[in-house]
Amino acid sequence: MWIETLIFYFFAAVTVGSALAMITVRNPVHAALLLVLTFFASAFIWMLLEAEFLAIALVLVYVGAVMVLFLFVVMMLDINLAVLREGFVRFLPVGAALALTLFGMVVYAYRKAGLDAIGAPASKPADYSNTEALGQVLYTDYVFAFEVAAVILLVAIVAAISLTLRRRGDTKYQNPSEQIRVKKADRLRVIKMEAEKR
């Protein structure tokens, strides 16, 4: 049991440390990589809590897809770091208040659930599937919230596509209807020439 406690505190320290370093580091690429480390440490904590599906989903979805996208965006854009740092001190009290509120909610949930020393729930039987339990809860008790979240994500995708879809005058676009209507006479012209003599 003490080994699990030691592993939990190690990954908890890595999670908190990398998260703090992520919001204080100046280089945005380093911040994205520190966020990847935070996700990995969180996934290990979820594995200790016997939430294997959530741990694998965190690694595959966030580290494998979202963070790669973040890194591409950060490296492709010319980000002005001075502008990003201007509002940091101004919004620091609001951020600190939100962090303390979130910490209080976690402590309240921890005490309400009656968890043991490392925060792990009671051990489940060998045939227990947390993926099945998560699916049953998600698609029965919270099906309306799940569908609302899906609609919001769909609206966000459509909005992102519509905001980035711009017509430029210096770019050539293909028109499939004009390509289908084309005839041989429009593309091919036969010119008769006399043969050259050498």
Salt bridges, closest charged atoms under 4 A:
none
